[in-house]
Amino acid sequence: MVALAGPRQVGKTTPARALPTCVGEVPAHRLRRIFSFELKEEVDCFDFLNRLEIVVSSSKLGDNRTLAIPVAQTIFWEMGPERRKDMGIAESLIRISTGIEDCEGLVGDFRQALGYGKV
């Protein structure tokens, strides 16, 4: 996440964790991972998701494609904004599960969606 963290659009991030894979022996750079980050207040999470070109906006996670889900507006929507705030779930929280795409391509996609330009 170091490549995405910066003073402009990304706030708090959580470390990546490996997801189980059914493929057998998989090189470390191809392991499926899940991580999340919060966009800063001035960045609309749906605008960010709509600018992604490789990453697919989804209502679920875990696929051979890299998926992104706006957490507050999907998984925790029924709890309401006050309960989400009490639980520490930011309205701008995005959760990602990585697929089998090239890592550099994914980083470039996130960077262009955040307005940094392509890598």
N, C-alpha and C positions, 0 to 999 in steps of 0.2 A: 504494500500500500504506500510505500515511500514515494513511488512514482506519481501517485495521485494527490497525496497530502500537500497542501500549499496554503498560503494565507488567504487566497481569494474565495474558493467555493466549497472546499471540503473541511468539515469540522472533525468531530470525533470518529475514529475508526476502531474496528475490532479485528483481532488477529484471525488469519485464515486457519480453518481446521479441515483436515482431510475427510472426504466423504468416502464411504465404501464403494468399491468398483467391482464389476463382474468381469472385467476384461482380463484378469490374471496379472501377469508381470507388466507393469506400466512404468515407464520412466518417470522420475520425480517431477519433471516439468509438465507432465501430462496428467498428474493426479487431479481429480476433481476436488475442488475446495469450496467452502462457503465462508463468506465474510460480509460485513456490513459497514456502512459509513453514513454519517449525517451530512447533508448539505447545509451550508450556512443559510440563515433566514432569507437572504435576498435572492436565493436560487430556488425557483419553482421546481419541485421534484418531477412533476409530469412533463414540464418543458425539457428537463434533463433527459428523462426516459425517452421522450419522442425524438431527441437528437441522436440517440445511439443508433449506429448502423449495423453493427455485428451482434451486439447483445440484444436479446429478445425480452421485451417487457411481458411479464407473465403474472398469473395469479397462483402459481405453484413454483417449487424449486426442485432441482434434481432432474437432469436430462443430459443428453450428449451435446446440447447447445448451451451456451452461457445464458442464464436467465437472470432477470432483475425484477424485484417485487417491491412496491412501495408499502412498507410494513404497516404504518398507521392506517392507511386507507383500505387495507385488505384484511390481514390477519386479526388486527386489533380494532377494527372499525366500530364494532358494536359496543365497545367499552366506553366510547365517548372521549372527548379531548381531555377532560379533567382527570379521569382515571388513567389514561395513557400518560399524562404528565406526571402523576403520582408514581407510576411504574417506571419512569425514566425513558419512555418511548417517545422520541421526537417525531414531530409531524413530517420531518424531512428524512427520516431513516429509510435507507435503501438496503435491501439484502440481496446479495449476489451468490449464485451457485455457478461455478465455472464449468464449462464443458470441455470439449476436445480441441477447441480452436487454438491457434498460435498465440502464445502469451504476449508477444510484442504487438500483434494485431489488436488484442483486447485492450492493452494499455493505451494504444493509439486511439481506439474508439472512445474510451473513457475520457482521455485528454481532449479530444475534439468536442465531445459533448459538454465538457466543462468550459470550453472556450479557450483552451491552451493551444490549440492547433495540433496537427498530427505529429507523432514522433518521427 
